[in-house]
Every structure is written in C-alpha cells, then in structure tokens.
Amino acid sequence: MVKSPREAAMLAAKVLSDKKAEDVVVLDISSISVMADYFVIATGRSAIHVKALADEVEEKLLESGCRIRGKEGYDEARWVLMDFYDVIVHVFDEDSRDYYDLERLWSDAIRIDVDSDYDIAYNRQ
C-alpha cells in the first residue's frame, strides 16, 4: 500500500524506468502549486510504447492503493496525462515532450533524483 504522494511518485518513476521510458523526471511541485504534490514526466519511443507505459503505471499505482481521478490523451498517445490526485503522471512522445517542455514551465519545482537510494519495490508478475 502506498503511504504517501512521494512514494506514489517514486513508484510511478520506477515502473516507467523499468519499462524503458526515456528521461524519467520527478518534480516536487507541492510548494508552488495546489493542483498536486508531484509531477512524473517520461518519454516513450512510439505511440505503442507511450500506451504501454501509461497502462503499466496505471495498473501498478492502482494495485498499490492509489486512486485515479482521470486520464487524458490515451487514444492519441502523444501526451497521456494520468491524475492520481497528489501525483500527476505525464507520458509523452518525443516531439510533444520537446514542444510542451514541462520541466522549463515548472522550473521552480524541486527535481527529485529518481536513481537515489530511495527504492520502491513492486510486484513484477
């Protein structure tokens, strides 16, 4: 069971990394926004990969006890946004990620080291 928004964000980042997403970033936006505490941002190599990444994150976060408020952009698979209340996961294709450049727009956010010793295990069945 996920106990905090940070754990949920780190779990999403781990799932994305394990599924070969590119450039996985976690931003702590809690001090600059009321919409969520964390953004998780990643890039897929193709529309099929973007959908597979979104599917896996949704499955694993739901299994861990998170609730999803909404999901947008899945059919187009250019920018899939999944709102897990305190954590918002963005899975982009390369062109859309470059165009929207969320890291620049949210440059005041605290960037969390995804590869830190903060390790979250999840069921890999």
C-alpha positions as MATLAB code, in Angstrom:
seq = 'MVKSPREAAMLAAKVLSDKKAEDVVVLDISSISVMADYFVIATGRSAIHVKALADEVEEKLLESGCRIRGKEGYDEARWVLMDFYDVIVHVFDEDSRDYYDLERLWSDAIRIDVDSDYDIAYNRQ';
ca = [
       0.000    0.000    0.000;
       1.391    3.394   -0.995;
       1.623    5.572    2.095;
       2.493    8.983    0.675;
       2.376   11.020   -2.533;
       6.188   10.836   -2.684;
       6.078    7.025   -2.587;
       3.437    7.016   -5.335;
       5.545    9.339   -7.491;
       8.659    7.252   -6.955;
       6.738    4.053   -7.722;
       5.477    5.576  -10.984;
       9.037    6.634  -11.861;
      10.375    3.145  -11.101;
       7.684    1.494  -13.228;
       8.433    3.858  -16.112;
      12.180    3.276  -15.835;
      11.731   -0.485  -15.690;
       9.589   -0.347  -18.833;
      12.339    1.544  -20.690;
      10.806    5.026  -20.657;
      13.328    7.691  -21.549;
      14.334   10.686  -19.401;
      12.128    9.944  -16.375;
      11.815   13.013  -14.132;
      10.035   13.566  -10.815;
       9.215   17.152   -9.859;
       8.057   18.155   -6.383;
       5.558   20.932   -7.087;
       3.977   20.950   -3.613;
       5.429   24.326   -2.650;
       4.389   26.094   -5.875;
       1.004   24.566   -6.777;
      -2.187   23.362   -5.147;
      -3.125   21.035   -8.022;
      -0.797   18.200   -6.936;
       2.348   17.437   -4.971;
       4.355   15.701   -7.715;
       4.682   15.529  -11.469;
       6.228   12.430  -13.012;
       7.351   13.012  -16.596;
       8.623   10.431  -19.085;
       9.024    9.840  -22.802;
       8.002    6.817  -24.858;
       9.634    5.891  -28.160;
       6.393    5.323  -30.104;
       2.615    5.540  -29.691;
       2.525    1.867  -28.716;
       5.276    2.424  -26.145;
       3.509    5.518  -24.708;
       0.307    3.489  -24.251;
       2.179    0.542  -22.728;
       3.915    2.871  -20.260;
       0.614    4.503  -19.294;
      -1.080    1.112  -18.890;
       1.686   -0.209  -16.641;
       1.782    2.901  -14.421;
      -1.987    2.872  -14.042;
      -2.046   -0.830  -13.187;
       0.776   -0.652  -10.614;
      -0.456    2.510   -8.908;
      -3.994    1.158   -8.641;
      -2.614   -2.105   -7.213;
      -0.698   -0.091   -4.624;
      -3.867    1.620   -3.406;
      -3.796    4.869   -5.388;
      -6.986    6.183   -6.938;
      -7.127    7.697  -10.405;
      -9.160   10.844  -10.934;
      -8.802   10.923  -14.703;
      -6.783   10.034  -17.779;
      -6.472   12.151  -20.927;
      -4.787   11.717  -24.295;
      -4.589    7.930  -24.286;
      -6.170    7.418  -27.718;
      -3.783    9.843  -29.444;
      -0.780    8.604  -27.400;
       1.167   11.831  -27.874;
       0.714   13.067  -24.293;
      -1.037   10.816  -21.802;
      -1.873   12.602  -18.558;
      -2.950   10.497  -15.586;
      -4.231   12.292  -12.486;
      -3.739   10.308   -9.285;
      -4.832   13.262   -7.103;
      -1.500   14.174   -5.437;
       0.576   12.768   -8.313;
       0.156   13.630  -11.973;
       1.935   11.371  -14.457;
       2.778   12.705  -17.928;
       3.872   10.236  -20.610;
       4.887   11.967  -23.828;
       6.114   11.052  -27.247;
       9.414   12.818  -28.028;
       8.003   15.648  -30.154;
       5.281   16.545  -27.648;
       7.692   16.499  -24.729;
      10.028   18.866  -26.543;
       7.146   21.139  -27.533;
       5.455   21.437  -24.121;
       8.729   21.392  -22.125;
       7.122   20.974  -18.712;
      10.485   20.991  -16.966;
      11.008   24.572  -18.165;
       7.457   25.639  -17.315;
       7.848   24.174  -13.810;
      11.482   25.188  -13.365;
      10.777   26.385   -9.799;
       9.892   22.824   -8.785;
      12.301   20.650   -6.838;
      13.724   17.893   -9.025;
      13.824   14.527   -7.211;
      16.644   12.117   -8.024;
      14.920    9.071   -9.488;
      18.084    6.991   -9.161;
      18.610    7.793   -5.485;
      18.756    5.153   -2.787;
      15.015    5.649   -2.226;
      13.955    2.252   -3.541;
      10.366    1.162   -4.109;
       9.713   -2.463   -4.994;
       6.590   -3.522   -6.817;
       5.080   -6.759   -7.964;
       6.638   -7.786  -11.288;
       4.327  -10.633  -12.181;
];
